[in-house]
Amino acid sequence: MSGPRSIAVDDLARRADIVCHAFKWVGTPYRHQASAMGQGTDCLGLIRGVWRYLYGSEPSLVPPYTPDWVEERGDEPLLTAAQSYMQAQSLTTMLPGDMILFRVIPQGPAKHCGIYVGEGRFIHAYAGRDVVASWLSSWWQDRIVGVFSFPDQNP
């Protein structure tokens, strides 16, 4: 287990801003491939909305994707995008404001994500529910494939 991440005061304020913004999405209805606070979003749409809040525009177009968590495929588009645009972090040093990426089934690609808000909770969207704050239970923890922080500036 590694020690705590060093973090500057301005980064703490930025992270608090990310968490506060993520909480504004709570109650937004689930809509596959959408990303509109209060109108509809999926888990990736939530991350896209936070990205737009921080930087004004998204770094690339999001190609169509299926809502199926049990999809089996050989590539990892969500993981690859996170690695390209965000900063990888250790699970043991996860901080509020970090994005968590999940692989729901072992043989499938990473297909779910949320924002860690601290105190063992994260905000996410999934089919049949509005955007919610959930406990990062052992079920979710066992499926984490990566933790990523939003970059200090738009890459």
C-alpha positions in Angstrom: 0.0 0.0 0.0 1.4 3.4 -0.9 1.2 6.5 1.1 -1.1 9.4 0.6 -0.8 11.5 -2.6 0.6 15.0 -2.0 -2.0 17.5 -2.9 -1.8 21.3 -3.2 -4.4 23.6 -1.6 -5.7 24.8 -5.0 -6.1 21.1 -6.1 -8.3 20.5 -3.0 -10.5 23.4 -4.0 -10.7 22.1 -7.5 -11.6 18.7 -6.3 -14.3 20.1 -4.0 -15.7 21.9 -7.1 -15.8 18.7 -9.1 -17.6 16.9 -6.3 -20.1 19.8 -5.9 -20.8 19.8 -9.6 -21.2 16.0 -9.7 -23.8 16.2 -6.9 -25.8 18.6 -9.1 -26.3 15.7 -11.5 -28.0 13.6 -8.9 -31.6 13.0 -9.9 -30.9 13.3 -13.6 -32.8 10.5 -15.4 -30.9 7.7 -17.1 -30.7 8.2 -20.9 -28.3 6.0 -22.9 -25.6 8.1 -24.7 -27.0 11.4 -23.3 -25.2 14.0 -21.3 -27.6 16.8 -20.2 -27.9 17.6 -16.5 -31.5 17.4 -15.4 -32.6 16.0 -18.7 -30.8 12.7 -19.2 -27.4 11.0 -18.9 -25.6 7.7 -18.7 -22.5 7.1 -16.7 -20.2 8.3 -19.4 -22.4 11.3 -20.0 -21.9 12.3 -16.4 -18.1 12.3 -16.9 -18.5 14.2 -20.1 -20.6 16.8 -18.3 -18.0 17.2 -15.6 -15.4 17.5 -18.3 -17.3 20.2 -20.1 -17.9 22.1 -16.8 -14.1 22.0 -16.2 -12.8 22.7 -19.7 -15.6 24.0 -21.8 -15.5 21.3 -24.5 -14.9 17.6 -24.8 -11.5 16.4 -26.1 -13.0 14.2 -28.8 -16.3 12.9 -30.2 -17.7 9.9 -28.4 -18.5 7.1 -30.8 -21.8 5.2 -30.4 -21.7 2.5 -27.8 -24.0 -0.2 -26.4 -25.5 0.0 -22.9 -24.7 -3.7 -22.4 -22.4 -4.3 -19.4 -21.9 -8.0 -20.3 -20.7 -7.2 -23.8 -17.6 -9.1 -24.8 -15.1 -7.4 -27.0 -11.4 -7.3 -27.5 -10.8 -3.6 -27.2 -11.1 -1.2 -24.3 -12.4 2.2 -25.7 -13.3 3.7 -22.3 -10.1 2.6 -20.6 -8.0 3.8 -23.5 -9.8 7.2 -23.5 -9.3 7.6 -19.7 -5.6 6.7 -20.1 -5.3 9.3 -23.0 -7.1 12.2 -21.4 -6.8 11.7 -17.7 -4.1 11.0 -15.1 -4.0 7.5 -13.7 -4.0 7.2 -10.0 -3.7 4.3 -7.5 -6.8 2.8 -5.9 -5.1 3.1 -2.5 -4.7 6.9 -2.9 -8.1 7.7 -4.5 -9.3 11.2 -3.7 -12.7 12.9 -4.0 -13.1 14.2 -7.6 -11.4 11.2 -9.1 -13.1 9.2 -11.8 -13.5 5.5 -11.1 -13.7 3.0 -14.0 -15.3 -0.4 -13.6 -15.2 -3.7 -15.4 -18.6 -5.2 -14.5 -17.8 -8.7 -15.8 -14.3 -10.2 -15.8 -14.2 -11.0 -19.6 -15.8 -7.8 -20.7 -14.4 -4.3 -21.3 -14.5 -1.5 -18.8 -18.1 -0.2 -19.3 -19.0 1.8 -16.2 -17.7 4.9 -14.5 -18.5 7.4 -11.7 -17.0 10.2 -9.6 -15.6 9.4 -6.2 -17.1 11.9 -3.7 -15.4 10.7 -0.5 -16.5 8.9 2.6 -16.8 5.6 0.6 -19.4 7.0 -1.9 -19.5 7.7 -5.6 -21.9 9.3 -8.1 -22.9 7.4 -11.2 -25.8 6.7 -13.6 -27.1 3.3 -14.6 -30.2 2.0 -16.5 -33.4 2.1 -14.5 -32.2 4.6 -12.0 -31.6 8.4 -11.9 -28.1 9.6 -11.2 -27.4 8.5 -7.6 -24.7 8.6 -4.9 -24.0 5.0 -4.0 -21.7 3.3 -1.5 -18.5 2.0 -2.9 -19.3 -1.5 -1.6 -17.1 -4.5 -1.9 -19.1 -5.5 -5.0 -18.1 -2.2 -6.7 -14.5 -2.2 -5.3 -13.9 -5.7 -6.7 -14.7 -4.4 -10.2 -12.5 -1.3 -10.3 -10.2 -1.3 -13.2 -8.8 2.2 -12.8 -8.8 5.5 -11.0 -8.1 8.7 -12.9 -8.0 12.3 -12.0 -9.1 15.1 -14.3 -6.0 16.9 -15.7 -4.9 20.2 -14.2 -5.8 21.9 -17.5 -7.5 21.0 -20.7 -5.1 18.6 -22.5 
